[in-house]
Amino acid sequence: MSNKNGRLHLWAFLQGIGFFPGGWRDEGATPRAVFDRGYYERLGRLVEEARFDAIVFGDQLQGRDAAGRTPSRLAIPTLDPFTLLSVMAGATSRVGLVSTVSTTYNEPAEVAAKFAALNFVSQGRAGWNIVTTAHPNSPWNFGETELLEKSQRYARAKAFVDAAEVFWKDAGGKPAGDRAAAMANDWFNFSGTLDFPTSPQYRPVLVQAGQSPDGRDFAAQTAEAIFCPAPTIDAGRSYRDDIHERARRFGRKPEEILIMPGLAFVLGSTEEEAQAKHKHVLDLADDLLCVEYLSESIGYDLTQHPVNAPFPIEEIVARCEFPAEDVRRMLTPAVEANQSIADYCRDYARKPRGHAIFVGTPDQLAQRMETWIDAGACDGFTLQPGFMPQELELFCKEVAPLLQQRGLLRNEYQGPTLRDHLGLGGQA
C-alpha cells in the first residue's frame, strides 16, 4: 500500500440496523429506513467521503426463525445485497461494492455474469464475498433436504470459483489455462461459456471468510482479502500468520492477501460517555429479546421454557435444527455452571458473532487501530457500527480524520477501482 493510500484498509459492513441485537430500539435508530432507497444512497456517499475502501453486505438464504417461531423482538430486515450495491453504485463513484454470494445455492455462469455486470457499471468497484452457506434451513428453499457436508461445500466452492474464472477470462478475451479441468469435473460439466461484457479488470476482487481448516485452506487458495473474527490482537496475529503459511503452501505470496477482522464500536466524547452508551444499547435488549436471539442461533425455540430455569440440554440437542454436538458444546459451560437461560442469553447477546468490540473515544479507537496495524495483527478492519446510522456517522466525522492525520488512511482515493484501493494492482 503506497504512502498516499495510507497503511490501513477500512470496510463498512452495513448489514441491517447495526451490531447489537437491541440497537434498533434506540430512540435515534431508524429501522424502517432500511427499506428506503435514499438511506443506502446516503450511507454510500457517507463512507466514500470518509475514504473507506468498500461497503460489504451479507446474504440471507433462509427465514430468520427458531424452529418455525418468528421472533417478535428482533429487527430482521435483509434486502438482496446485489440490488443494494447496484443502488449505491449509482450514488457513488469510488467506494468498493462487495456482495456476499453463496457457491452452494447458485450456478457459476449466473454469478460470473452478475459480478461482471456490477464491475462493469461501477467501473471496477465490485468484490465477491464467497460463502458456502452453513445454515441447516437453507437447503429447504432450494429443493433439497440436507445441507452438504462442510468439506464437500468447500470442494464445490473451489470448483465454482475455477469455473467462474473461465467465464470471466473468456469475457475479457484472456486465455484460461486450466479450462478443461474447470469446465468438467465432479461438480460441473459445461460445454461453453456465456457472452457478456466485463470490465478491464475482467473479474471482481475475491473475498472470503474462512474459519474452519477447510475454510482457511479455501481462503488461502482463492481470496485476495479475508473477513474474520479476531477478538484480541494475539488472535489477529495468529490468524494472519496461519493464512500466510497456508498461502505459501499453495504457491501464493502472503502479501497478496489482506486480513480484515471485524470490529464493532461504540463511541463517546469521553470514555465515561462511551461506557454509558454501551450500557444503554445492551439494556435495550431485554431478556426475551436475548432469548429470541440465541433461539435463532441454535434453531430451537427457547421461549417455551421459563427464562429463569436452567437449560433442558437433552431436549434441546434432540430437537435443535443446528448440529446437535455443536449446540451441546456451546451450551455445556452454562449447564455445568447451572446458569439460567436468561443469564446465558444476556451474555451471548453482549458479544454477538465473536467479533472484537471497542468502547471509548475517537482518539482511543484511532490509537487502537494503529497499534493493531503496527503489531502485524491485520491489514485493516471490517467495521460493524454498534447501531445505525449514528455510530457510522460518528466514525466518519470523528475517527476517519484522526486516521488521516496519523497517515493511516488515505486523504484521497489513488485510483477509481477497488483493486486500486486495496493495492492489488490494476488487473486480477
C-alpha positions in Angstrom: 0.0 0.0 0.0 1.5 3.3 -1.0 2.0 6.2 1.5 -0.6 8.2 -0.3 -3.1 5.3 0.0 -2.4 5.0 3.8 -1.4 1.9 5.8 -4.9 0.8 6.8 -7.9 -0.5 4.9 -11.5 0.2 6.0 -14.6 -1.7 5.1 -18.1 -0.9 6.2 -20.2 -3.9 7.0 -23.7 -2.4 6.8 -26.0 -5.4 7.4 -29.3 -4.5 8.9 -29.5 -2.0 11.7 -26.2 -2.5 13.5 -24.1 -4.9 15.5 -26.1 -5.2 18.7 -29.4 -7.0 18.6 -31.2 -4.4 20.7 -29.8 -1.4 18.9 -32.8 -0.9 16.7 -34.8 0.2 19.8 -32.6 3.3 20.4 -34.6 6.5 20.0 -32.2 7.7 17.4 -32.2 4.5 15.3 -34.2 4.4 12.1 -35.0 0.7 11.5 -37.7 1.4 8.9 -35.1 3.3 6.8 -33.5 0.0 5.7 -36.4 -0.3 3.2 -35.7 3.2 1.8 -33.5 3.6 -1.3 -32.3 7.0 -0.1 -31.0 5.5 3.1 -28.5 3.4 1.1 -27.6 6.2 -1.2 -26.8 8.4 1.8 -24.7 5.8 3.5 -22.7 5.1 0.3 -21.8 8.8 0.0 -21.0 9.0 3.7 -18.4 6.2 3.7 -17.0 7.4 0.3 -16.4 10.9 1.7 -14.6 9.2 4.7 -12.4 7.4 2.1 -13.4 3.8 3.0 -12.2 1.0 0.7 -15.5 -0.8 0.4 -19.1 -1.4 1.6 -19.9 -5.1 2.4 -23.3 -6.7 2.6 -24.1 -10.3 3.6 -26.8 -12.6 2.2 -29.8 -14.4 3.7 -30.9 -17.7 2.2 -33.4 -18.8 4.9 -36.0 -17.3 7.2 -34.8 -15.9 10.5 -36.8 -18.1 12.8 -36.3 -20.7 15.5 -38.0 -24.0 14.8 -40.8 -22.2 13.0 -41.3 -19.4 15.5 -40.7 -16.0 14.1 -39.1 -13.7 16.6 -41.2 -10.6 17.6 -38.4 -8.5 19.2 -35.6 -8.8 16.7 -35.1 -6.5 13.8 -34.6 -8.8 10.8 -34.5 -6.6 7.7 -32.3 -8.1 5.0 -32.6 -7.0 1.4 -30.8 -8.5 -1.6 -27.1 -7.4 -1.4 -26.7 -7.2 -5.2 -29.6 -4.8 -5.6 -28.5 -2.6 -2.7 -25.0 -2.3 -4.1 -26.3 -1.5 -7.5 -28.2 1.3 -6.0 -25.2 2.5 -4.1 -23.0 2.3 -7.3 -25.3 4.9 -8.8 -24.8 7.3 -5.9 -21.0 7.0 -5.6 -18.0 6.9 -7.8 -15.1 5.4 -5.9 -16.0 3.2 -2.9 -15.9 -0.5 -3.5 -19.0 -2.7 -3.5 -18.6 -6.2 -2.0 -21.6 -8.6 -2.2 -21.9 -11.9 -0.4 -23.0 -14.8 -2.7 -23.2 -18.5 -1.9 -21.4 -21.1 -4.1 -23.7 -23.9 -2.7 -27.1 -22.5 -4.0 -26.1 -20.7 -7.2 -24.5 -21.6 -10.5 -21.1 -20.3 -11.8 -22.3 -18.8 -15.1 -25.1 -16.8 -13.5 -22.8 -15.5 -10.7 -20.0 -14.7 -13.1 -22.3 -12.7 -15.3 -23.8 -10.7 -12.4 -20.4 -9.8 -11.0 -19.2 -8.8 -14.4 -22.2 -6.5 -14.8 -21.7 -4.9 -11.4 -18.0 -4.5 -12.1 -18.8 -3.1 -15.5 -21.4 -0.5 -14.4 -19.4 0.5 -11.3 -16.2 0.9 -13.3 -14.2 -1.8 -11.5 -15.5 -1.5 -7.9 -17.1 -4.9 -7.4 -16.0 -7.6 -4.9 -17.4 -11.1 -4.2 -17.5 -12.4 -0.7 -17.6 -16.1 -1.4 -19.5 -18.1 1.1 -20.6 -21.8 1.2 -23.8 -21.4 3.4 -23.9 -23.2 6.8 -27.5 -22.6 7.9 -29.3 -26.0 8.1 -32.6 -24.5 6.9 -31.2 -23.0 3.6 -31.5 -26.2 1.5 -35.3 -26.3 2.1 -35.5 -23.2 0.0 -33.7 -24.8 -2.9 -35.5 -28.1 -3.3 -33.1 -30.0 -1.1 -33.5 -31.6 2.3 -29.9 -31.7 3.7 -27.0 -29.3 3.8 -23.9 -30.5 2.0 -21.2 -31.7 4.4 -18.7 -28.9 5.1 -15.7 -30.3 3.2 -18.0 -31.0 0.3 -19.3 -27.4 0.3 -15.7 -26.1 0.1 -14.9 -28.6 -2.7 -17.8 -27.3 -4.6 -16.8 -23.7 -3.8 -13.3 -24.2 -5.3 -14.7 -25.8 -8.4 -17.3 -23.0 -8.6 -14.7 -20.3 -8.5 -12.5 -22.1 -11.0 -15.4 -22.3 -13.4 -16.3 -18.6 -12.9 -12.7 -17.7 -13.6 -13.0 -19.3 -17.0 -16.3 -17.4 -17.8 -14.6 -14.1 -16.8 -11.5 -14.8 -18.8 -13.5 -15.7 -21.9 -15.5 -12.5 -21.4 -12.2 -10.5 -21.1 -10.5 -12.2 -24.0 -7.9 -13.8 -21.8 -6.5 -17.3 -22.0 -7.8 -19.8 -19.4 -5.0 -22.3 -19.0 -7.0 -24.7 -16.7 -10.1 -24.7 -18.8 -10.7 -28.4 -19.2 -10.5 -29.2 -15.5 -12.6 -26.2 -14.6 -15.4 -27.0 -17.1 -15.8 -30.7 -16.5 -15.3 -32.2 -13.0 -17.2 -33.9 -10.2 -19.4 -30.8 -9.7 -19.9 -29.2 -13.1 -20.0 -30.1 -16.8 -20.1 -27.1 -19.2 -19.9 -27.2 -23.0 -19.4 -23.5 -23.4 -19.4 -20.1 -21.7 -21.7 -17.1 -21.8 -21.1 -14.0 -23.8 -21.3 -10.9 -21.6 -19.3 -7.7 -21.2 -16.9 -7.3 -18.4 -14.6 -4.5 -17.0 -10.9 -4.1 -17.8 -10.1 -5.9 -14.5 -12.1 -8.8 -16.0 -13.3 -10.0 -12.6 -14.2 -8.8 -9.1 -11.9 -8.8 -6.1 -12.3 -12.2 -4.4 -13.1 -12.1 -0.6 -13.6 -14.9 1.8 -14.4 -15.5 5.5 -12.9 -19.0 6.2 -12.7 -20.1 9.8 -12.5 -23.9 9.8 -9.4 -25.7 8.4 -11.3 -26.3 5.1 -12.4 -22.7 5.1 -8.9 -21.4 5.7 -7.4 -23.6 3.0 -10.0 -22.3 0.6 -9.3 -18.7 1.6 -5.6 -19.2 1.3 -6.1 -20.6 -2.3 -8.5 -18.1 -3.7 -9.1 -14.9 -1.6 -7.5 -11.5 -2.1 -9.0 -10.3 1.2 -10.4 -12.2 4.2 -13.1 -11.1 6.7 -12.6 -12.8 10.0 -13.3 -12.6 13.8 -10.3 -11.6 15.9 -11.3 -10.6 19.5 -7.7 -9.9 20.6 -4.5 -8.6 19.0 -2.9 -12.0 19.6 -5.8 -13.8 17.9 -5.5 -11.4 14.9 -1.7 -12.1 14.6 -2.2 -15.8 14.9 -4.9 -15.9 12.2 -2.8 -13.7 9.8 0.3 -15.9 10.4 -1.8 -19.1 9.7 -3.3 -17.8 6.5 0.1 -16.6 5.3 1.6 -20.0 5.9 -1.2 -21.8 4.1 -0.8 -19.3 1.2 2.9 -20.2 0.9 1.9 -23.9 0.7 -0.4 -23.1 -2.2 2.3 -21.2 -4.0 0.9 -17.7 -3.3 2.5 -14.6 -1.9 1.2 -13.9 1.6 1.3 -10.2 1.0 -1.3 -10.6 -1.8 -4.0 -11.5 0.9 -5.4 -8.8 3.1 -6.7 -9.7 6.6 -9.7 -7.6 7.6 -11.1 -8.6 11.1 -14.5 -7.4 12.2 -14.6 -4.6 14.7 -17.8 -3.3 16.4 -17.6 0.0 18.2 -19.4 2.4 20.4 -18.0 5.9 20.6 -18.3 8.8 23.1 -16.7 12.2 23.6 -15.3 10.8 26.9 -14.6 7.2 27.9 -17.4 7.5 30.5 -19.9 8.7 27.9 -19.0 5.7 25.7 -19.4 3.2 28.5 -22.8 4.7 29.4 -23.8 4.5 25.7 -22.6 0.9 25.6 -24.6 0.0 28.7 -27.6 1.7 27.2 -27.5 -0.3 24.0 -27.1 -3.5 26.0 -30.0 -2.6 28.2 -32.2 -2.2 25.1 -32.0 -6.0 24.7 -34.4 -7.3 27.4 -34.4 -10.9 28.5 -37.0 -12.1 25.9 -35.1 -10.4 23.1 -31.9 -12.1 24.2 -33.7 -15.5 24.4 -35.0 -15.0 20.9 -31.6 -14.1 19.7 -30.0 -17.3 21.0 -33.0 -19.3 19.8 -32.4 -18.2 16.3 -28.7 -19.1 16.6 -29.3 -22.7 17.6 -32.6 -23.3 15.8 -34.5 -24.1 18.9 -37.4 -22.1 20.4 -36.2 -21.4 24.0 -39.2 -19.1 24.7 -41.2 -22.2 25.5 -39.2 -22.6 28.7 -39.1 -20.3 31.9 -36.3 -17.8 31.4 -35.1 -18.3 35.0 -34.8 -22.0 34.6 -31.6 -23.9 33.6 -31.2 -25.2 30.0 -33.0 -28.5 29.3 -29.9 -29.6 27.4 -31.0 -33.1 26.3 -34.4 -31.8 25.0 -32.6 -29.0 23.1 -29.9 -31.2 21.4 -32.7 -33.7 20.5 -34.8 -31.1 18.6 -32.5 -28.3 17.6 -32.0 -27.5 13.9 -28.3 -26.8 14.1 -25.8 -29.7 14.6 -26.6 -31.2 18.0 -23.0 -31.6 19.1 -22.2 -28.0 18.2 -25.1 -26.8 20.2 -24.2 -29.1 23.1 -20.6 -27.8 23.1 -21.9 -24.3 23.1 -24.3 -24.7 26.0 -22.3 -27.1 28.2 -20.5 -24.4 30.2 -23.8 -22.8 31.1 -25.3 -26.2 32.0 -22.3 -27.1 34.2 -22.5 -23.7 35.9 -26.3 -24.1 36.5 -26.7 -20.8 34.7 -30.3 -19.7 33.9 -31.4 -19.4 30.3 -31.8 -15.6 30.7 -28.4 -15.1 32.2 -26.6 -17.0 29.4 -28.7 -15.4 26.7 -27.8 -11.9 28.0 -24.1 -12.8 27.9 -24.5 -14.2 24.4 -26.2 -11.0 23.1 -23.5 -8.8 24.5 -20.8 -10.3 22.2 -22.6 -11.4 19.1 -20.7 -13.4 16.5 -17.3 -13.3 18.4 -16.0 -10.1 16.9 -14.0 -7.5 18.8 -15.9 -4.7 20.4 -14.3 -1.3 21.1 -15.9 1.2 23.6 -14.2 4.5 24.0 -13.3 7.9 22.4 -12.5 8.5 18.8 -8.8 9.1 19.7 -8.6 5.9 21.6 -10.1 4.0 18.6 -7.6 5.5 16.2 -4.8 4.6 18.6 -6.1 1.0 18.9 -6.2 0.6 15.1 -2.7 1.9 14.7 -1.5 -0.5 17.4 -3.0 -3.5 15.6 -1.5 -2.4 12.3 1.9 -1.9 13.8 1.8 -5.3 15.5 1.0 -7.1 12.2 -2.3 -8.3 13.5 -4.3 -7.3 10.4 -4.3 -5.1 7.3 -7.4 -3.1 8.2 -10.8 -3.5 9.7 -14.3 -4.5 8.7 -16.3 -2.0 10.8 -19.6 -3.0 12.3 -21.2 0.1 13.9 -22.9 -0.7 17.3 -26.2 0.7 15.9 -27.1 2.5 12.7 -26.8 5.1 11.4 -25.5 7.2 14.3 -22.3 5.3 15.1 -21.2 5.1 11.5 -21.8 8.9 11.1 -19.8 9.5 14.3 -16.9 7.3 13.0 -16.8 9.1 9.7 -16.9 12.5 11.3 -14.6 11.9 14.3 -12.3 8.9 13.7 -11.6 9.0 9.9 -9.9 12.4 10.2 -7.7 11.2 13.1 -6.6 8.2 11.0 -5.8 10.5 8.1 -3.7 12.8 10.4 -1.8 9.7 11.6 -1.1 8.7 7.9 -3.1 5.5 8.3 -6.0 6.3 6.0 -5.8 7.9 2.5 -6.9 11.6 2.2 -7.9 11.0 -1.4 -8.5 7.8 -3.5 -5.5 6.9 -5.6 -7.5 5.4 -8.4 -11.1 4.5 -9.4 -11.2 0.8 -8.7 -11.5 -1.4 -5.6 -8.2 -3.1 -6.7 -6.6 0.4 -6.6 -7.9 0.9 -3.0 -6.7 -2.4 -1.8 -3.3 -2.1 -3.5 -3.9 -5.3 -5.5 -2.7 -3.9 -8.9 -4.8 -2.9 -11.9 -5.8 -6.4 -13.0 -6.7 -9.6 -11.3 
